[in-house]
């Protein structure tokens, strides 16, 4: 029996690839003309990525098709190649990112996302290259705060890898799970699905060169925090709280999570949000609705800097709701407050990098 390329290609044309619902020849997955040596056939199949869920079944089906349509005596060897290069291993992710800052809070409702958004914009206004990841998988708010709810990130090919291109706004590169889910529907995911999605937003995105990569983490302590700690070497954490006693108690837990000996992420400092209320018509007046200097006292107790006290001002809430955060207007009182916060963060990060060793990725052994 004499084998020839068309005979092999005709047999392969009977194999359907589930990813395209076309056969592997139509799908242009047969990379080269089959190599034939007597009754030996060598085939190269091209798959979209190394993690392709249909890889093994397609390879088996191709071998079976040749045996069925030509002869069981054909000795088939199949090599696989990939259009997209595999994801770098943990520890080699984001090589062009200089500083990774986790913005955290012990509880919800203290304005952590507001601080994250305004900090990122303020750092960009200072001339730094900034990325912002909305890591709150179950309650993403950044698309609304940046007024990009309708944005849909597209894929770009970078060095042989297909990557998600972040959305650019106010000088910040932004990604959120909110770009990929229905904003009116609850995200009902098990923990594994959420952490997998988060890893994709980190490792499979075109973040490029950044001076600061801000992580807006979910409130409390959760699987998401553990995933971040196991995936990225976080430079330091910024803890956000109100002066209220209940919020401060939860802030202590957030600080303890990062200072845990297995985690060992430096606390860069605390931000006291809603520090006082100032009515627009009485800009000199301060009303301490949630208590006075609670974070200031906690910072002293924990031996960490108080980076900023942000007032409770109506324009901050309006800016977040309308997609134009307060930091966009740097000449206002609130805009200046967030600019001062950004400058404080730059100072403590520079000091941290000078005086302390780089953070190591957390290894959790079962």
C-alpha positions in Angstrom: 0.0 0.0 0.0 1.3 3.4 -1.0 0.6 6.4 1.3 0.4 10.0 -0.1 -0.5 13.4 1.5 -4.0 13.7 0.0 -5.0 10.3 1.4 -3.9 11.5 4.8 -5.6 14.9 4.5 -8.9 13.3 3.4 -8.9 11.1 6.5 -8.1 14.1 8.7 -11.0 16.0 7.1 -13.4 13.6 8.8 -12.3 14.8 12.3 -14.3 17.6 13.7 -12.7 20.1 16.1 -15.3 21.1 18.8 -13.8 24.6 19.2 -14.8 25.6 15.6 -17.4 22.9 14.8 -15.5 22.4 11.6 -13.1 19.7 10.6 -9.4 20.1 11.5 -8.4 20.7 7.8 -11.0 23.5 7.3 -9.9 24.9 10.7 -6.3 25.1 9.4 -5.0 23.0 12.2 -2.8 20.8 10.1 0.3 22.9 10.2 2.4 21.2 7.5 2.0 18.7 4.8 2.0 15.3 6.5 5.4 13.7 6.4 5.4 10.1 5.0 8.1 7.5 5.3 6.8 4.1 4.1 4.0 3.2 6.5 5.0 5.9 9.0 3.1 9.2 9.0 4.1 12.3 11.0 1.5 15.1 11.5 1.7 18.5 13.1 -1.5 19.8 14.6 -1.8 23.5 15.6 -4.0 24.3 18.6 -5.0 27.8 19.9 -3.3 27.3 23.3 -1.5 24.7 25.4 -4.5 24.5 27.8 -7.0 23.7 24.9 -9.7 21.4 26.5 -10.1 19.5 23.2 -6.4 18.8 22.6 -6.2 15.1 23.7 -9.6 14.1 22.2 -8.7 15.7 18.9 -5.3 14.0 18.7 -6.9 10.6 19.4 -9.6 11.2 16.9 -7.0 12.1 14.2 -5.1 8.9 14.8 -8.2 6.8 14.8 -9.4 8.4 11.5 -6.2 7.4 9.7 -6.5 3.9 11.1 -10.2 3.6 10.1 -10.1 5.3 6.7 -6.6 4.1 5.5 -5.2 1.1 7.5 -4.5 0.0 11.0 -1.0 -0.7 9.9 -0.1 3.0 9.5 2.2 4.1 12.3 1.0 7.6 13.3 2.9 10.2 15.2 1.2 13.5 16.0 3.1 16.6 17.2 1.2 19.5 18.7 2.1 23.2 18.4 0.3 26.3 19.7 -0.7 29.6 18.3 -0.5 31.3 21.7 2.6 30.8 23.9 1.9 29.3 27.3 1.3 31.6 30.3 4.6 32.4 32.3 4.9 30.4 35.5 4.1 32.1 38.8 7.0 34.2 39.9 7.7 35.4 36.4 4.4 37.2 35.9 4.4 40.9 35.2 8.2 41.4 34.8 7.7 45.0 33.7 5.7 46.0 36.8 7.8 47.8 39.5 5.4 48.1 42.4 2.2 46.2 43.3 0.0 47.8 45.9 -3.0 46.0 47.5 -5.7 48.4 48.7 -7.7 46.6 51.4 -10.3 47.0 54.0 -11.5 44.8 56.8 -15.1 45.5 55.9 -17.3 46.8 53.1 -18.7 50.3 52.9 -15.6 52.2 54.0 -14.8 53.6 50.5 -11.9 51.2 49.6 -12.8 51.3 45.9 -13.2 55.0 45.9 -9.7 55.3 47.4 -8.3 52.8 44.9 -9.7 54.7 41.9 -8.6 58.1 43.1 -5.1 56.8 44.1 -4.6 55.3 40.7 -5.7 58.5 38.9 -3.6 60.7 41.2 -0.5 58.6 40.6 -1.1 58.9 36.9 -1.4 62.7 37.3 2.0 62.7 39.0 3.4 61.2 35.8 3.7 57.5 36.7 2.5 54.5 34.6 -0.4 53.0 36.4 -2.5 49.9 36.2 -5.7 49.2 38.2 -7.2 45.7 38.7 -10.7 45.5 40.1 -10.1 42.3 42.0 -13.5 42.4 43.7 -14.9 39.5 41.5 -18.3 39.4 43.1 -18.9 43.2 43.4 -16.9 45.0 40.6 -17.4 48.7 40.7 -14.6 50.2 38.7 -16.4 50.2 35.3 -19.0 52.5 36.7 -16.5 54.6 38.6 -14.5 55.2 35.4 -17.7 55.5 33.3 -16.7 52.7 31.0 -19.5 50.2 31.7 -20.0 49.5 28.0 -16.3 48.9 27.3 -15.4 45.4 26.0 -11.6 44.7 26.1 -10.3 43.0 23.0 -7.4 40.6 22.5 -4.0 41.6 21.2 -1.1 39.3 20.3 2.1 40.2 22.2 5.2 38.0 21.6 3.1 35.1 20.5 0.5 35.3 23.3 -3.1 36.4 23.0 -3.6 38.9 25.8 -6.5 41.0 27.0 -5.9 44.7 26.3 -6.9 46.8 29.4 -9.2 49.8 29.0 -7.4 53.2 29.2 -9.1 56.1 31.1 -7.7 59.1 33.0 -4.1 57.8 32.3 -4.9 54.4 34.0 -4.9 50.9 32.5 -8.0 49.3 33.9 -9.4 45.7 34.0 -12.4 44.4 35.8 -14.5 41.2 35.7 -17.4 43.7 35.3 -16.4 44.1 31.6 -17.2 40.4 31.0 -20.4 39.8 33.0 -23.9 41.2 32.9 -23.9 44.2 35.3 -27.6 43.5 36.3 -27.0 39.8 37.2 -25.4 38.4 40.3 -22.1 36.6 39.7 -22.9 33.1 41.1 -19.5 31.4 40.9 -17.8 28.9 43.1 -14.5 29.9 44.6 -12.5 28.1 42.0 -14.2 29.9 39.1 -13.6 33.3 40.7 -9.9 32.7 41.4 -9.4 31.3 37.8 -11.0 34.5 36.4 -8.8 36.6 38.6 -5.7 34.8 37.5 -6.6 35.5 33.8 -7.1 39.2 34.5 -3.6 39.2 36.0 -1.6 36.8 33.8 -3.4 37.0 30.5 -3.6 40.8 30.1 -1.3 43.2 28.4 -0.3 45.3 31.4 3.1 46.2 29.9 5.4 48.5 31.8 3.9 49.9 35.0 5.4 51.9 37.9 2.4 51.1 40.1 -0.1 48.3 39.8 -3.1 48.9 42.1 -5.2 46.0 43.3 -8.6 46.9 44.5 -9.2 43.9 46.7 -12.6 42.7 48.1 -13.5 43.6 51.6 -12.5 41.2 54.4 -10.2 38.2 54.0 -11.1 35.5 51.4 -9.9 33.1 48.7 -9.4 36.1 46.4 -6.8 37.6 48.8 -5.0 34.2 49.0 -5.0 33.9 45.2 -3.4 37.4 44.9 -0.8 36.5 47.5 0.0 33.2 45.8 0.2 34.8 42.3 1.9 38.2 42.9 4.8 39.5 45.0 2.9 42.4 46.5 5.1 45.4 47.4 2.8 46.5 50.2 -0.7 47.0 51.4 -2.7 50.2 52.0 -5.5 49.7 54.6 -8.7 51.8 54.3 -11.0 52.4 57.2 -13.4 55.0 58.6 -12.8 56.3 62.1 -15.7 54.2 63.5 -14.8 51.6 66.1 -16.5 48.7 64.2 -14.5 49.5 61.1 -11.3 49.8 63.0 -11.7 46.4 64.6 -12.0 44.9 61.1 -9.1 47.0 59.9 -6.9 45.3 62.5 -7.8 41.9 61.0 -6.8 43.2 57.6 -3.5 44.4 58.9 -2.9 41.0 60.7 -3.6 39.1 57.4 -0.7 40.9 55.7 1.6 40.8 58.7 1.0 37.1 59.2 4.5 35.3 59.2 3.4 33.2 56.2 2.4 36.2 54.2 4.8 39.0 55.4 3.5 41.8 53.1 4.6 45.2 54.5 1.8 47.6 55.5 2.5 50.8 53.7 0.0 52.8 55.8 -3.6 53.5 56.7 -6.1 55.8 55.0 -8.8 57.3 57.1 -11.8 57.8 54.8 -14.9 59.8 55.8 -12.7 61.4 58.4 -15.1 64.3 58.9 -18.1 65.8 57.1 -17.7 69.2 55.5 -20.8 70.8 54.0 -20.2 72.6 50.7 -21.7 75.9 52.0 -19.5 75.8 55.1 -16.1 74.5 53.8 -14.2 75.4 57.0 -16.5 73.4 59.3 -15.7 69.8 60.3 -18.3 67.4 61.7 -16.8 64.1 63.0 -19.8 61.8 62.2 -17.9 58.5 62.6 -15.6 59.6 65.4 -12.4 61.6 65.5 -8.9 60.4 64.6 -9.7 56.7 64.9 -7.3 55.7 62.2 -4.7 58.1 63.5 -4.7 56.3 66.8 -4.8 52.8 65.2 -1.8 53.8 62.9 0.2 54.8 66.0 -0.8 51.7 67.9 0.2 49.4 64.9 3.4 51.3 64.2 2.4 52.2 60.6 2.0 55.6 58.9 -1.3 57.4 58.5 -1.1 58.3 54.8 -4.2 60.5 54.5 -7.4 61.6 56.1 -10.1 62.0 53.4 -13.1 64.0 54.3 -16.7 62.9 53.7 -17.7 65.3 50.9 -20.7 65.0 48.6 -18.6 65.6 45.5 -16.5 62.5 46.1 -19.6 60.3 46.1 -21.0 62.2 43.0 -17.8 61.8 41.1 -17.7 58.0 41.7 -21.3 57.6 40.7 -20.9 59.8 37.6 -17.7 58.2 36.4 -15.5 61.2 37.1 -13.6 60.5 40.3 -12.6 63.4 42.5 -8.9 63.1 41.6 -9.7 64.0 38.0 -10.0 67.6 39.2 -6.7 68.1 41.0 -7.4 71.8 41.7 -10.3 71.0 44.1 -10.0 70.3 47.9 -10.8 66.7 47.4 -8.6 66.3 44.3 -5.7 67.8 46.3 -6.4 65.4 49.2 -6.0 62.4 46.9 -3.0 63.9 45.2 -1.4 64.2 48.7 -2.3 60.5 49.3 -0.5 59.5 46.1 2.6 61.5 47.0 2.6 59.8 50.5 2.3 56.4 48.9 5.2 57.1 46.5 7.3 58.2 49.6 6.5 55.1 51.7 7.0 52.7 48.7 10.4 54.2 48.0 11.4 53.9 51.6 10.1 50.3 51.8 12.0 49.3 48.7 15.2 50.9 50.1 15.0 49.4 53.5 13.2 46.0 53.1 13.7 42.9 51.0 11.3 42.3 48.0 8.2 40.4 49.0 8.0 36.8 48.2 5.0 35.0 46.8 3.2 33.1 49.4 3.5 29.3 49.2 0.7 27.4 50.8 1.4 23.8 51.4 -1.4 21.3 51.9 
